[in-house]
Amino acid sequence: MMKKLLVFVLAAATLFACTKPQPHLNADESMQKGLAYFQKKNYEDAIPMFENSIMEAESPDMAAKAQLFLADSYFLSKRYPEAIPAYQQYLDVYGSSEDANTALLRLGLSHYALIDKMDRDMSAAEGALKSFTTLREKDPGFSKEFKLTEKIVELRNMLADRELYVAKFYIRIKEPQAGVKRLDYIIERYKDTNAYEDALYEYGLYYAAQEGKENDALRYFNQLMKEKPDTKYAKDVAKQLVSLLDRVQKRLEKKGA
């Protein structure tokens, strides 16, 4: 019985220690405690300190500093879903600050870290692309330092591949209008990607499979060969062109008979 009572007392004491109210801290005190945690990479304890500094801040400089350290704490602890709105809020309010480029970079990297497989939601890829593109336009030198052009190329190809995947899916399940709309989008928006030649080829095949649409098929196949003479589809397109021209010729002969 005595042993059980001792265990109960210790548990109660621990609970009281965990739940007793914390002393009120002003913005500067919270910032100092947050920075101490941050420097030790104890981001979880730093986060509430920076949040309190934001709430208690009496100057824009303090609020900006706390907001950026809050976002960085989320980012460095790989809590990317929380880092994204934290960085976005910082940029919305303090977008002209000297730390804005770093915030924009880490906003993009947070989106980038959340990118899923091609058959899933691509909003993270879109968010990363938007951030990196904005940063490259704003500061080309900074962008070059972090090789953002390579990431932009990667992301554009990823998004174009996603559009192609969906387009082929719709065509395969006999909903061609939805598929063609996606192919049009690739041709219009992603000419610099690998999916561009795939879209032209798929468009040609789509029309080649329809009687009376030979001229439309020829147009897309000819565009593909003209713009991408080294295309991986060269041999098949050559065969398609011969077959399509033969069909057109036979139709003309039939009409003239």
C-alpha positions as CSV (number, residue, x, y, z in Angstrom):
1,M,0.0,0.0,0.0
2,M,2.8,2.4,0.9
3,K,4.5,1.7,-2.4
4,K,1.3,2.4,-4.4
5,L,0.8,5.7,-2.5
6,L,4.3,6.8,-3.3
7,V,3.8,6.1,-7.0
8,F,0.5,8.1,-6.9
9,V,2.2,11.1,-5.2
10,L,5.0,11.1,-7.7
11,A,2.6,10.9,-10.7
12,A,0.5,13.7,-9.3
13,A,3.6,15.8,-8.8
14,T,4.7,15.2,-12.3
15,L,1.3,16.1,-13.6
16,F,1.3,19.4,-11.6
17,A,4.7,20.2,-13.0
18,C,3.5,19.7,-16.5
19,T,0.3,21.7,-16.2
20,K,1.2,24.6,-14.0
21,P,0.9,27.9,-15.8
22,Q,4.1,29.3,-17.4
23,P,5.2,32.8,-16.5
24,H,4.3,35.4,-19.0
25,L,7.1,36.4,-21.3
26,N,7.4,39.5,-23.3
27,A,8.6,39.5,-27.0
28,D,12.2,39.9,-26.3
29,E,12.3,37.3,-23.6
30,S,10.5,34.8,-25.8
31,M,12.9,35.6,-28.6
32,Q,16.0,35.0,-26.5
33,K,14.6,31.7,-25.3
34,G,13.6,30.7,-28.8
35,L,17.0,31.5,-30.2
36,A,18.7,29.5,-27.4
37,Y,16.5,26.5,-28.4
38,F,17.1,27.2,-32.1
39,Q,20.9,27.2,-31.8
40,K,20.7,23.8,-30.0
41,K,18.5,22.6,-32.9
42,N,15.6,22.1,-30.4
43,Y,13.1,23.4,-32.9
44,E,10.0,22.0,-31.2
45,D,10.6,24.1,-28.1
46,A,11.7,27.1,-30.1
47,I,8.4,27.2,-32.1
48,P,6.1,28.4,-29.2
49,M,8.7,30.9,-28.1
50,F,8.7,32.5,-31.6
51,E,5.0,32.3,-31.7
52,N,4.8,34.2,-28.4
53,S,7.3,36.8,-29.7
54,I,5.0,37.5,-32.7
55,M,2.0,37.9,-30.5
56,E,3.8,40.2,-28.0
57,A,5.8,42.1,-30.6
58,E,5.6,45.9,-30.3
59,S,7.6,46.6,-33.4
60,P,7.6,45.4,-37.0
61,D,11.3,44.4,-36.7
62,M,10.6,42.0,-33.8
63,A,7.5,40.6,-35.5
64,A,9.5,40.0,-38.7
65,K,12.4,38.4,-37.0
66,A,10.1,36.1,-35.0
67,Q,8.1,35.2,-38.0
68,L,11.2,34.2,-40.0
69,F,12.6,32.1,-37.2
70,L,9.3,30.4,-36.7
71,A,9.2,29.5,-40.4
72,D,12.8,28.3,-40.3
73,S,12.1,26.2,-37.2
74,Y,9.3,24.4,-39.1
75,F,11.5,24.0,-42.2
76,L,14.6,22.7,-40.3
77,S,12.4,20.2,-38.4
78,K,11.0,19.1,-41.7
79,R,7.5,20.2,-40.8
80,Y,7.0,21.4,-44.3
81,P,3.1,21.8,-44.3
82,E,3.5,24.3,-41.4
83,A,6.6,25.9,-43.0
84,I,4.7,26.8,-46.2
85,P,2.1,29.2,-44.6
86,A,4.7,30.6,-42.2
87,Y,7.0,31.6,-45.0
88,Q,4.1,32.8,-47.1
89,Q,2.9,35.1,-44.3
90,Y,6.4,36.4,-43.9
91,L,6.7,37.2,-47.6
92,D,3.2,38.8,-47.7
93,V,4.1,41.2,-45.0
94,Y,7.9,41.6,-45.3
95,G,8.5,40.8,-49.0
96,S,10.9,43.6,-49.5
97,S,13.2,42.6,-46.6
98,E,16.8,41.5,-47.1
99,D,15.8,38.0,-46.0
100,A,13.0,37.7,-48.5
101,N,15.0,35.8,-51.0
102,T,16.0,33.1,-48.5
103,A,12.4,32.9,-47.3
104,L,11.2,32.5,-50.9
105,L,13.8,29.8,-51.6
106,R,12.8,27.9,-48.5
107,L,9.1,28.3,-49.4
108,G,9.9,26.6,-52.7
109,L,12.0,23.9,-51.1
110,S,9.1,23.2,-48.7
111,H,6.8,22.6,-51.6
112,Y,9.4,20.6,-53.3
113,A,9.9,18.3,-50.4
114,L,6.1,17.5,-50.4
115,I,6.0,16.4,-54.1
116,D,4.3,13.0,-54.5
117,K,4.2,10.5,-57.3
118,M,3.0,11.6,-60.8
119,D,-0.5,10.1,-60.3
120,R,-1.2,12.1,-57.2
121,D,-2.0,15.8,-56.5
122,M,0.6,18.0,-58.1
123,S,-0.1,21.2,-56.2
124,A,3.2,20.9,-54.4
125,A,5.1,20.8,-57.7
126,E,3.1,23.8,-58.8
127,G,3.9,25.7,-55.6
128,A,7.6,24.9,-55.9
129,L,7.6,26.0,-59.6
130,K,5.9,29.3,-58.7
131,S,8.4,30.1,-55.9
132,F,11.5,29.2,-57.9
133,T,10.3,31.0,-61.0
134,T,9.5,34.1,-59.1
135,L,12.9,34.0,-57.4
136,R,14.7,33.5,-60.7
137,E,13.0,36.5,-62.2
138,K,13.6,38.6,-59.0
139,D,17.2,37.8,-58.5
140,P,18.9,35.7,-61.3
141,G,22.3,35.7,-59.4
142,F,20.7,34.2,-56.3
143,S,18.8,31.7,-58.4
144,K,22.0,30.6,-60.2
145,E,23.8,30.1,-56.9
146,F,21.1,27.5,-55.8
147,K,20.7,26.0,-59.3
148,L,17.1,26.9,-59.5
149,T,17.0,26.7,-63.3
150,E,17.7,23.0,-63.1
151,K,14.8,22.5,-60.6
152,I,12.5,24.6,-62.8
153,V,13.2,22.4,-65.8
154,E,12.6,19.3,-63.7
155,L,9.3,20.7,-62.3
156,R,8.0,21.8,-65.7
157,N,8.8,18.3,-67.1
158,M,7.1,16.7,-64.1
159,L,3.9,18.8,-64.6
160,A,3.9,18.2,-68.4
161,D,4.3,14.5,-67.8
162,R,1.4,14.6,-65.4
163,E,-0.8,16.3,-68.1
164,L,0.2,13.7,-70.6
165,Y,-0.6,10.9,-68.2
166,V,-4.1,12.2,-67.7
167,A,-4.6,12.9,-71.4
168,K,-3.7,9.3,-72.4
169,F,-5.9,8.0,-69.6
170,Y,-9.0,9.9,-70.8
171,I,-8.4,8.9,-74.4
172,R,-8.0,5.2,-73.3
173,I,-11.3,5.3,-71.4
174,K,-13.1,6.8,-74.4
175,E,-13.4,10.3,-73.1
176,P,-11.4,11.9,-75.9
177,Q,-12.5,15.5,-75.4
178,A,-11.1,15.7,-71.9
179,G,-7.9,14.0,-73.2
180,V,-7.6,16.4,-76.2
181,K,-8.0,19.4,-73.9
182,R,-4.9,18.2,-71.9
183,L,-2.9,17.7,-75.1
184,D,-3.8,21.2,-76.2
185,Y,-2.6,22.5,-72.8
186,I,0.8,20.7,-73.1
187,I,1.3,22.0,-76.7
188,E,0.4,25.6,-75.6
189,R,2.2,25.7,-72.2
190,Y,5.0,23.1,-72.2
191,K,6.8,23.4,-75.5
192,D,10.1,23.2,-73.7
193,T,9.4,19.9,-72.1
194,N,9.9,16.3,-73.2
195,A,6.1,15.8,-73.1
196,Y,5.7,18.2,-76.0
197,E,6.7,15.8,-78.7
198,D,4.7,13.1,-77.0
199,A,1.6,15.3,-77.1
200,L,2.0,16.0,-80.8
201,Y,2.4,12.3,-81.5
202,E,-0.6,11.3,-79.4
203,Y,-2.7,14.0,-81.2
204,G,-1.6,12.5,-84.5
205,L,-2.6,9.0,-83.4
206,Y,-5.9,10.3,-82.1
207,Y,-6.9,11.7,-85.5
208,A,-5.3,8.9,-87.5
209,A,-7.7,6.5,-85.7
210,Q,-10.7,8.4,-87.1
211,E,-11.9,8.0,-90.7
212,G,-12.0,11.4,-92.4
213,K,-9.5,13.0,-90.0
214,E,-6.4,12.2,-92.0
215,N,-5.6,15.8,-92.7
216,D,-5.7,16.6,-89.0
217,A,-3.4,13.7,-88.2
218,L,-1.0,14.7,-91.0
219,R,-0.9,18.2,-89.6
220,Y,0.3,17.1,-86.2
221,F,2.7,14.4,-87.5
222,N,4.2,17.0,-89.9
223,Q,4.5,19.5,-87.0
224,L,6.3,16.9,-84.9
225,M,8.8,16.0,-87.7
226,K,9.4,19.7,-88.5
227,E,10.0,20.8,-84.9
228,K,11.6,17.6,-83.6
229,P,13.4,16.0,-86.5
230,D,15.3,13.6,-84.2
231,T,12.1,12.5,-82.4
232,K,12.0,9.0,-81.0
233,Y,8.8,8.5,-83.0
234,A,10.5,9.2,-86.4
235,K,10.1,5.7,-87.8
236,D,6.5,5.2,-86.7
237,V,5.6,8.7,-87.9
238,A,7.0,7.9,-91.3
239,K,4.8,4.8,-91.5
240,Q,1.8,6.8,-90.3
241,L,2.4,9.4,-93.0
242,V,2.5,6.8,-95.8
243,S,-0.6,5.2,-94.5
244,L,-2.5,8.5,-94.1
245,L,-1.5,9.7,-97.5
246,D,-2.6,6.4,-99.0
247,R,-6.0,6.8,-97.3
248,V,-6.4,10.3,-98.6
249,Q,-5.5,9.2,-102.1
250,K,-8.0,6.4,-102.1
251,R,-10.7,8.7,-100.8
252,L,-10.0,11.2,-103.6
253,E,-10.1,8.4,-106.2
254,K,-13.4,7.1,-104.8
255,K,-14.9,10.6,-105.1
256,G,-13.7,10.9,-108.7
257,A,-15.0,7.6,-109.7
